[in-house]
Amino acid sequence: MAPKKGQSQEEKIAALYKWFQSSHEFYTLKEIEQKGSKACKISSMQIKEFVASLVNDGLVQQEKCGTTNLYWSFKYSEHKSKQDKIDRLKKEVALKEETKRNLQDQVAKLMADTSVATFPEREAELERLHKLKLQMTCLQEKLKIFKDVNKIESIKQSIEFLNESTEGILYYLMKKTGIDQRQIRKEFDIPLDLEDPPTLSTLSTLSSRAR
């Protein structure tokens, strides 16, 4: 017949915990080593280690009385420990929920601060920019096919004015909305470098060759 297997460390700790709850008394460490070791069939040399483990797990309470430490564990203690943990976790959840709401409010405020409604003039300026772009395109097309050199200078000045106006509006929108100029240019298909009108000498040369 195989020899009876001894208790594992977990079984010994469980037996000691059960003994604490069955007694409903306060003990010094010396009393636990005497009574607990005998009741649970545990070596008195292991008692101190097991008691410390139960205290660390919150299953056994420890309180210093004068120069002596007292230990106890009542049946309701485990329930109270679990309830305290639940209450603590509920408070943590409530705190995190409040933090989440505050962050959501901050995000909503940031989005509102950069919305079109906050800058009502932005929509009008974008519309103006769109119209200027159309005018600029139209003038550039006329410039390409214009044959009368005497009128080129006037058209050139108009294009330069439109280019400057476009750059000014782009800068205004960037300052007001915080949107990068590159993004605005991309949205309205405006090149990064606006095309300069050709010089009169160039047009004269092209016109002569065409003749």
Secondary structure, DSSP 8 states (H G I E B T S, - for coil): --------HHHHHHHHHHHHHHH---B-HHHIIIIIHHHHT--HHHHHHHHHHHHHTTSSEEEEETTEEEEE--HHHHHHHHHHHHHHHHHHHHHHHHHHHHHHHHHHHHHHHTSGGG-HHHHHHHHHHHHHHHHHHHHHHHHHH---GGGHHHHHHHHHHHHHHHHHHHHHHHHHH---HHHHHHHTT--SS------HHHHHHHHHHH-
